[in-house]
Amino acid sequence: GELVPAALRAVCKGGRVVCGGIHMSDIPSMPYELLWQEREVLSVANLTRSDAKEFFPIAQQAGVHTYTTTYRLEDANQALDDLRTGRLNGAAVLQP
């Protein structure tokens, strides 16, 4: 929890800080300006690798389809532009 304010300081406008720990200390009091400019703090479910392996066949049986577009890391600005202008269908994946 103590790292959340530092992480928020490090992300840009619209950035997201994801907290994925099962056990985490309390998030300390912090100034609102750290959340300003649409920054987000998000927690994720704690799942095991086994849970994920079980999930994917169920998702496929349920007809879940995912769409991704892969961009090189140096093309991250193009990915953002595609997202802003609606040219991106699904999720963008950045690869080093």
N, C-alpha and C positions, 0 to 999 in steps of 0.2 A: 503494500500500500504506500509506503514512503516514497517509492519511485514514481508514482503516478504524476505528481506535480512536475517533476523533472522531465518526464516523458512528454507531458503536455507542452512544456516550454520548447521541446525539441521538434515538435511536429509543426508543419506549416498550416495555413488557413485550410479548413476542411479536413484536417488530418484526424486520424483515429488512433487511440491508444487501446490496445486489447489486453485485458487481464485474464490470464488463463491458469492461474494457480488454484489448486484445491484449497490450500491454506494460505491466507494472505493477511498481513497486518492491516490495521485500519488505515484508511486514506486520511491524511492529516487535513486540517482546515487549510484552504488555499484561496487566493484572490480570484474573483470571477473572471478577470482578464485572461486567465489560463484556458477558459472554455470559450471565450469570445472568438469570433470569426469561425463559427460552426465546427469547432473541434469536438470530438466525441470520445467518451470513455465507454468501452464495451466489455462485457464479460462473456466468456464462452463456456459452454457445457464441458464438463470434465468427462471425456469418453476415453475408453481404452482402444488400442489398435484392434482388438477383437470386436469391439462394438462397431467400429468403422467397417471392418470386413463383412459383418452381418448386415449392415445398413445398405451397402451398394446393391446387392441382389434384390433387396426389397424395393429400393427406389426404382430399379429397372423394371420390376414386375408392375409397379404402380404407374409406369409410363412417364417417369420423370426424365426430361431431356435437358441437358446442359449445353450451353454454347459458349465457347471461349475463343478469343482472338489473341494470339501470341505476338508480343512485341519484344524486340531486343531492349535491354535496359537503357541504352543510349537513345532509344526512340520513345521514352516515357512521355515526353511532351506531345508526341503524335497521338499516343493512347489517350491522353487527357483531352486533346482536341477532338478526337473521334467520339469520346464520351459526351463532351459538351454539345456537340453538333448533332448527336443522335445517329451517327454512323456506326456505332458499336452495338452489336447484337449480342447480349450476354455479358460475360465478364472479360476484362482484360487481364492477361497474364504477362508479367515482365520476367524475362529470362536474362541472366548475366551473359 
